[in-house]
Amino acid sequence: MTLPVDPARYGAFLATMFVMAITPGPANLFAIATGMERGKRAALVSVLGMNCGTLVWFAGSALGLGALIIAFPAAFHILALAGAAYLVWLGLKSILAGIRNAESHAKAVVRAGRSAFVDGFMVQIANPKAILFFTAVLPPFIDVKRPLAPQLLMFACATIGMDLISMSSYGLGGAALSTRMNEPGFRRGFAFLVGGLLISAAILIVSRG
């Protein structure tokens, strides 16, 4: 019986993916910020959104999106810049909230107006780590002599599994700090930190994109 992916090749892919998953990048920084700002549930929902974005990238790879990225890099550069601008906007909102409202509430309120899922999805779609992964990291592990779909399925399972663990750990770690949100001084510092994390994620998108 022939496996969809050569075991040695798949093992090398798992090692590469592990390093990429645990390395702090825009997605993991966003998970931390969401956990700190909006709690455990929102952090996990944002992780789900980011991994749905990863699924879109895998589907695009199956349809030849990698070739399109190479052929039209400017379009994806614009996409990355749009994602970075969105994160800067969220970061500035958090910083302004820290300046204006840190002392005005008796209790902290987790904001639920935005969709954590949509935010996470947008971050991952514009994530340069994802673009790099699907244009440079993944292709060498694909065996052109074997059917493409089964290979992509195995790669997708490994990628999403590791990302779920890594992103959730980052997000829940951020959420653990949210229990101190009833302290006015902590709220102010927290708002600045969340804003800084989001803007740092945007800088990573621009610098790596």
Salt bridges, closest charged atoms under 4 A:
GLU37 OE2 - ARG111 NH2 2.02
GLU37 OE1 - ARG114 NH2 3.49
GLU103 OE2 - ARG188 NE 3.84
ASP119 OD2 - ARG38 NH1 3.55
ASP119 OD2 - ARG114 NE 3.05
ASP143 OD2 - ARG146 NE 3.26
GLU183 OE1 - ARG180 NH2 3.07
